[in-house]
């Protein structure tokens, strides 16, 4: 029996400060650039201001890319464009600076942190700082067996919470969240279908590496079978993650929830982070207020999850590679929004707004 109840997060997570957001909106009205001329950048700046509790908004100075890694047993059904048990190769490519997210992170001068929650490889293949948190070696084949035990699911969620605390304590002010997984889009699609009450065919996509029609049919069947196993445990988010999630997905869920507790904004990447966010929303309805959708990946399950959470993606560039790449592409937009909100001058003669009691708000 687990001692962790994800529903407890509902009492711990508050929304970004609405008063600060109103102050940011009023300040925006006094700037030299007309309202609406900057499009969504205005909305982004006001959101970030509320998250920080600061008017004017502060620059994003210490962003970090955090990637949770894991292998999924369902990949042995040839439902992925990559071989089963090969996620460690994705990790190695990031570490060696040869993956898209590594190139973009180097360009943006943003550090990357990789957390092995459930890779299926010899730990000696990777640095200790990557593998030392591993919950288990690979996750179960969710169409016929549980991904994790409930105890392992709790351990993975607590791992994600601990990583979020470490980042917040170190001064990280914005996280770009992604995954390094093989087979991960199958449990992600299953979780989203289960939580949205839809069928396997509606949520099954072709993954980051792309698959042909026969592989898509196998993947759709795996999601269908996993859904049958997921529906009886929908009332318990931890058990749901144990049944049809995986160590990396459970850790990402814990990370997202604890980041919201710590008031640390997060940019979501693709369908895997969207699935974890949807589980987090089920546990704590205010939590999505701390998250941005970085990009639209083309996965049907991601679009359904983002719609359920009312998150509007910042970008739609057709990026399917995963690994946090699309979310990292959105980071310059967030930084630009903060700079514009903070540095554009106010109109000459613009008066600070007063609240109902007559106090100046700035």
C-alpha positions as CSV (number, residue, x, y, z in Angstrom):
1,X,0.0,0.0,0.0
2,X,1.4,3.4,-1.0
3,X,1.8,6.2,1.5
4,X,1.6,8.7,-1.4
5,X,-1.7,10.2,-2.5
6,X,-1.3,12.5,-5.5
7,X,-4.6,14.1,-4.7
8,X,-2.8,15.8,-1.8
9,X,-1.2,18.1,-4.3
10,X,-4.5,19.8,-4.8
11,X,-4.1,21.5,-1.4
12,X,-0.5,22.4,-2.0
13,X,-0.6,24.1,-5.4
14,X,-1.9,27.7,-5.7
15,X,-2.5,29.6,-8.9
16,X,0.0,32.2,-10.1
17,X,-0.8,35.5,-8.4
18,X,-3.9,37.1,-10.0
19,X,-3.2,40.5,-8.4
20,X,0.3,40.6,-9.9
21,X,-1.2,39.6,-13.3
22,X,-3.6,42.5,-13.1
23,X,-0.8,44.8,-12.3
24,X,1.2,43.5,-15.3
25,X,-1.8,44.0,-17.6
26,X,-2.3,47.6,-16.4
27,X,1.4,48.3,-16.9
28,X,1.2,46.8,-20.4
29,X,-1.6,49.4,-21.2
30,X,0.8,52.2,-20.4
31,X,3.6,51.1,-22.7
32,X,4.5,52.9,-25.9
33,X,3.7,49.9,-28.1
34,X,-0.1,49.7,-28.6
35,X,-2.0,46.9,-26.8
36,X,-2.3,43.8,-29.0
37,X,0.6,44.8,-31.3
38,X,2.9,42.2,-29.7
39,X,0.3,39.4,-30.0
40,X,0.8,36.4,-27.7
41,X,4.0,37.9,-26.4
42,X,1.9,40.2,-24.2
43,X,0.1,37.2,-22.7
44,X,3.3,35.4,-22.2
45,X,4.9,38.3,-20.3
46,X,1.9,38.7,-18.1
47,X,1.8,35.0,-17.4
48,X,5.5,35.0,-16.4
49,X,5.0,38.1,-14.3
50,X,2.2,36.3,-12.3
51,X,4.3,33.2,-12.0
52,X,7.2,35.2,-10.6
53,X,5.0,37.5,-8.5
54,X,6.9,40.5,-10.0
55,X,6.0,43.7,-11.9
56,X,7.8,44.4,-14.1
57,X,8.6,40.8,-15.0
58,X,12.2,39.6,-14.4
59,X,14.4,38.1,-17.1
60,X,14.6,34.4,-17.4
61,X,18.3,34.0,-16.3
62,X,18.6,30.3,-15.2
63,X,16.6,28.1,-17.5
64,X,17.3,24.4,-17.5
65,X,16.5,21.5,-19.8
66,X,15.4,18.4,-17.8
67,X,15.0,15.1,-19.6
68,X,13.7,11.9,-18.0
69,X,14.9,8.7,-19.7
70,X,13.4,5.3,-19.8
71,X,12.7,2.2,-21.9
72,X,9.3,0.6,-22.3
73,X,8.6,-3.1,-22.6
74,X,5.8,-2.4,-25.2
75,X,8.6,-1.5,-27.7
76,X,9.3,-5.2,-28.1
77,X,6.1,-5.3,-30.1
78,X,7.8,-3.2,-32.8
79,X,5.5,-0.2,-32.2
80,X,8.4,2.3,-32.2
81,X,10.7,3.5,-35.0
82,X,13.6,2.6,-32.7
83,X,14.8,-0.8,-31.5
84,X,13.6,-1.8,-28.0
85,X,16.0,-1.2,-25.1
86,X,17.9,1.5,-27.1
87,X,17.0,4.6,-25.2
88,X,20.5,4.7,-23.8
89,X,21.7,5.6,-27.3
90,X,19.5,8.7,-27.2
91,X,21.0,9.6,-23.9
92,X,24.5,9.2,-25.2
93,X,23.8,11.4,-28.2
94,X,22.6,14.2,-25.9
95,X,25.7,13.8,-23.7
96,X,28.0,13.9,-26.7
97,X,26.2,17.0,-28.1
98,X,25.0,15.2,-31.2
99,X,21.2,15.4,-30.8
100,X,18.9,18.3,-31.8
101,X,18.2,19.3,-28.2
102,X,21.9,19.3,-27.4
103,X,22.6,21.6,-30.4
104,X,19.8,24.0,-29.5
105,X,20.8,24.0,-25.8
106,X,24.4,24.8,-26.8
107,X,23.1,27.6,-29.0
108,X,20.9,29.0,-26.2
109,X,23.6,28.4,-23.5
110,X,21.1,26.4,-21.5
111,X,22.4,23.4,-19.4
112,X,20.8,20.0,-19.9
113,X,20.1,17.5,-17.1
114,X,19.3,13.9,-17.8
115,X,17.7,11.6,-15.2
116,X,17.6,7.9,-15.8
117,X,14.3,6.7,-14.3
118,X,14.0,3.4,-16.1
119,X,16.6,2.7,-18.8
120,X,17.1,-0.9,-19.8
121,X,20.9,-1.0,-20.1
122,X,24.0,-1.7,-18.1
123,X,24.5,1.4,-15.8
124,X,28.2,1.3,-16.7
125,X,27.3,2.6,-20.2
126,X,26.4,6.0,-18.9
127,X,27.8,8.5,-16.3
128,X,26.9,8.0,-12.7
129,X,25.1,11.4,-12.4
130,X,22.7,10.1,-15.1
131,X,22.0,6.5,-13.9
132,X,22.2,6.9,-10.1
133,X,18.5,7.7,-9.7
134,X,17.2,4.7,-11.7
135,X,14.0,3.2,-10.3
136,X,14.1,-0.1,-12.2
137,X,15.5,-1.5,-15.4
138,X,12.9,-0.9,-18.1
139,X,9.1,-0.8,-17.7
140,X,6.7,-3.7,-18.1
141,X,4.8,-4.4,-21.4
142,X,1.6,-2.5,-20.6
143,X,-0.7,-4.4,-22.9
144,X,-0.3,-7.6,-20.8
145,X,1.3,-6.6,-17.5
146,X,1.8,-3.6,-15.2
147,X,4.5,-1.1,-16.1
148,X,5.6,-0.9,-12.5
149,X,4.6,-2.0,-9.0
150,X,2.8,0.6,-7.0
151,X,5.8,0.9,-4.8
152,X,8.0,1.5,-7.8
153,X,5.5,4.1,-9.1
154,X,5.7,5.9,-5.8
155,X,9.5,5.8,-5.9
156,X,9.5,7.3,-9.4
157,X,7.0,10.1,-8.5
158,X,9.1,10.9,-5.4
159,X,12.2,10.9,-7.6
160,X,10.6,13.5,-9.9
161,X,9.6,15.6,-6.8
162,X,13.2,15.5,-5.5
163,X,14.6,16.6,-8.9
164,X,12.1,19.5,-8.9
165,X,13.2,20.6,-5.4
166,X,16.8,20.4,-6.4
167,X,16.2,22.6,-9.5
168,X,14.1,25.1,-7.5
169,X,16.7,25.3,-4.7
170,X,19.5,25.8,-7.2
171,X,17.8,28.9,-8.7
172,X,16.4,27.4,-11.9
173,X,13.6,29.9,-12.9
174,X,12.2,28.0,-15.9
175,X,12.3,24.3,-17.0
176,X,12.2,22.9,-20.5
177,X,10.8,19.4,-19.9
178,X,11.3,16.4,-22.2
179,X,11.8,12.7,-22.4
180,X,14.4,10.3,-23.8
181,X,12.4,7.1,-24.3
182,X,11.8,4.2,-26.6
183,X,8.2,3.1,-26.7
184,X,7.1,6.1,-24.5
185,X,4.5,7.4,-26.8
186,X,2.4,4.2,-26.4
187,X,1.9,4.6,-22.6
188,X,1.5,8.3,-23.1
189,X,-1.4,7.7,-25.6
190,X,-2.9,5.1,-23.3
191,X,-2.9,7.5,-20.3
192,X,-4.5,10.3,-22.4
193,X,-7.1,8.0,-23.9
194,X,-8.0,6.7,-20.4
195,X,-8.2,10.2,-18.9
196,X,-10.1,11.7,-21.8
197,X,-12.5,8.7,-22.3
198,X,-11.6,8.1,-25.9
199,X,-10.7,5.1,-28.1
200,X,-7.2,3.9,-29.0
201,X,-7.5,4.8,-32.7
202,X,-8.2,8.4,-31.8
203,X,-5.0,8.9,-29.9
204,X,-2.5,6.6,-31.6
205,X,0.2,8.5,-33.5
206,X,3.4,7.5,-35.2
207,X,5.9,8.6,-32.6
208,X,9.0,10.7,-32.9
209,X,10.9,8.3,-35.1
210,X,8.0,7.5,-37.4
211,X,6.4,4.1,-38.1
212,X,4.7,2.5,-41.1
213,X,1.1,1.5,-41.3
214,X,1.6,-2.1,-40.0
215,X,3.5,-0.8,-36.9
216,X,0.8,1.8,-36.4
217,X,-1.8,-1.0,-36.3
218,X,0.3,-3.0,-33.8
219,X,0.7,0.2,-31.7
220,X,-3.1,0.8,-31.9
221,X,-3.8,-2.7,-30.7
222,X,-1.3,-2.3,-27.8
223,X,-3.0,0.9,-26.7
224,X,-6.4,-0.8,-26.9
225,X,-5.3,-3.7,-24.8
226,X,-3.6,-1.4,-22.3
227,X,-6.7,0.8,-22.1
228,X,-8.7,-2.2,-20.9
229,X,-6.2,-2.6,-18.1
230,X,-6.2,1.2,-17.3
231,X,-9.9,1.8,-17.0
232,X,-10.5,-0.1,-13.7
233,X,-7.8,2.0,-11.9
234,X,-8.7,5.5,-13.2
235,X,-9.7,6.6,-9.7
236,X,-6.1,6.4,-8.4
237,X,-3.5,8.3,-10.4
238,X,-0.6,6.5,-8.8
239,X,-2.0,3.1,-9.6
240,X,-2.8,4.3,-13.1
241,X,0.9,5.2,-13.6
242,X,1.9,1.9,-12.2
243,X,-0.5,0.0,-14.5
244,X,0.1,1.7,-17.9
245,X,2.7,4.4,-17.3
246,X,6.4,3.8,-16.7
247,X,9.2,4.9,-14.4
248,X,10.0,7.9,-16.6
249,X,6.4,9.0,-16.9
250,X,5.8,8.7,-13.2
251,X,8.9,10.7,-12.4
252,X,7.8,13.4,-14.9
253,X,4.4,13.6,-13.2
254,X,6.0,14.0,-9.8
255,X,8.4,16.6,-11.3
256,X,5.5,18.6,-12.8
257,X,3.4,18.6,-9.6
258,X,6.3,19.5,-7.3
259,X,7.4,22.3,-9.8
260,X,3.9,23.8,-9.4
261,X,4.2,23.6,-5.6
262,X,7.6,25.4,-5.9
263,X,6.1,28.0,-8.3
264,X,8.7,27.0,-11.0
265,X,7.3,27.4,-14.5
266,X,7.7,24.5,-17.0
267,X,7.5,24.4,-20.8
268,X,6.1,21.0,-22.0
269,X,7.5,19.4,-25.1
270,X,5.5,16.5,-26.8
271,X,3.0,13.8,-26.1
272,X,4.9,12.2,-23.2
273,X,5.1,15.4,-21.1
274,X,1.5,16.2,-22.1
275,X,0.3,12.8,-20.8
276,X,2.2,13.4,-17.5
277,X,0.7,16.9,-17.3
278,X,-2.8,15.4,-17.8
279,X,-2.3,13.0,-14.9
280,X,-1.0,15.9,-12.9
281,X,-4.1,17.9,-13.7
282,X,-6.3,15.1,-12.5
283,X,-4.5,15.2,-9.2
284,X,-4.4,19.0,-8.9
285,X,-6.6,21.1,-11.1
286,X,-4.6,24.3,-10.6
287,X,-1.3,22.8,-11.7
288,X,-1.6,23.5,-15.4
289,X,-1.5,27.2,-14.7
290,X,2.2,26.8,-14.1
291,X,2.9,25.1,-17.5
292,X,3.3,26.3,-21.1
293,X,2.8,24.0,-24.1
294,X,6.0,24.6,-26.1
295,X,4.9,23.1,-29.4
296,X,2.4,21.0,-31.3
297,X,4.1,17.8,-32.2
298,X,1.5,16.3,-34.5
299,X,0.7,13.4,-32.1
300,X,-3.1,13.2,-31.9
301,X,-3.0,12.3,-28.2
302,X,-1.0,15.5,-27.4
303,X,-3.5,17.7,-29.1
304,X,-6.3,16.1,-27.1
305,X,-4.4,16.4,-23.8
306,X,-3.6,20.1,-24.4
307,X,-7.1,20.8,-25.3
308,X,-8.3,19.2,-22.1
309,X,-5.9,21.4,-20.1
310,X,-6.7,24.5,-22.1
311,X,-3.0,24.9,-23.1
312,X,-2.4,26.6,-26.4
313,X,1.0,25.6,-28.0
314,X,3.4,28.4,-28.7
315,X,4.9,26.8,-31.8
316,X,3.8,24.5,-34.6
317,X,6.9,23.8,-36.7
318,X,6.2,20.1,-37.3
319,X,9.0,19.0,-34.9
320,X,8.5,15.3,-34.0
321,X,12.0,14.4,-32.8
322,X,11.0,14.8,-29.1
323,X,13.8,15.0,-26.5
324,X,12.6,18.5,-25.4
325,X,13.6,19.9,-28.8
326,X,10.3,21.7,-29.6
327,X,9.9,23.0,-26.1
328,X,13.4,24.4,-26.2
329,X,12.6,26.2,-29.5
330,X,9.9,28.0,-27.6
331,X,12.2,29.3,-24.9
332,X,13.4,32.3,-26.9
333,X,9.8,33.4,-27.3
334,X,9.3,33.4,-23.5
335,X,12.6,35.2,-23.0
336,X,11.6,37.8,-25.6
337,X,8.2,38.3,-23.9
338,X,9.9,38.9,-20.6
339,X,12.4,41.4,-22.1
340,X,9.7,43.3,-23.9
341,X,7.4,43.5,-20.9
342,X,10.3,44.7,-18.7
343,X,12.2,47.0,-20.9
344,X,9.7,48.8,-23.2
345,X,9.2,52.4,-21.9
346,X,5.9,53.7,-20.7
347,X,4.1,56.5,-22.7
348,X,5.0,60.0,-21.6
349,X,2.4,61.2,-19.1
350,X,1.0,57.7,-18.4
351,X,-0.3,57.6,-14.9
352,X,0.1,54.6,-12.6
353,X,-3.3,52.8,-12.1
354,X,-5.1,53.0,-8.8
355,X,-7.1,50.3,-7.2
356,X,-10.6,50.7,-5.7
357,X,-9.2,52.0,-2.4
358,X,-7.2,54.7,-4.2
359,X,-3.8,53.1,-3.7
360,X,-1.2,53.3,-6.5
361,X,-0.4,49.8,-7.8
362,X,3.0,50.6,-9.1
